[in-house]
Amino acid sequence: MGKVAAKLKVMPESPEVDLDDLQEELEDSLPEGAKINGFERDDVAFGLVALLPTVIVPDDAGGTESVEEAFTSVGRVESVDVQNVGRI
């Protein structure tokens, strides 16, 4: 069984969202078998900063859909977009 790495772009609802707290909530929301291999931050505009987690999921887990749904269900998340996907 292989693994897939995906970089996601998680946009908070506003610039006032505490990104450290949001990062912890994202980690806690991960479905079974998925793990975060690091976070980056991207200055978007007007003080808004996006989180860019790299998520590792098993190849047989059906892709990143379950992770996207988990992240979207976290409060204070405006949107989740897949930026890049590849096998590792």
VENURMO-V251274 format. One line per field, one symbol per residue. phi: phi as a letter, one per 20 degrees, with the letter a starting at -180 (. if undefined). burial: b if it has 9 or more other ideal C-beta (glycine too) atoms within 8 Angstrom, else e. A space follows every 50 residues. Layout:
phi: ???
burial: ???
This chain:
phi: .eccdcedddeffbffffffffffffffegfgnebedpccccfealnece ecfeddcfgeennegffgfffffffmdebcceebcaec
burial: eebbbbbbbbbbeeeebebeebbebbeebbeeebebeebebbeeeeebbb bbbbbbbbbebeebebbbebbbebebbeebebeebeee
